Amino acid sequence: MKKLMNWSILLLVLFSLTACVAATNKDPIRVKCPSCGYEFDYNYEGP
């Protein structure tokens, strides 16, 4: 049972890391201002 628990935790950690890597693309994010409706590109330069 402990072996199954370790494998499931390992798979969960690997899945979360791959999801983070897939989400950090370099394409600009399209943002729309809720008050005036102006649309612009936002480039996130985070850590």
Buried (B, 14 or more C-beta within 10 A) or exposed (E): EEEEEEEEEEEEEEEEEEEEEEEEEEEEEEEEEEEEEEEEEEEEEEE
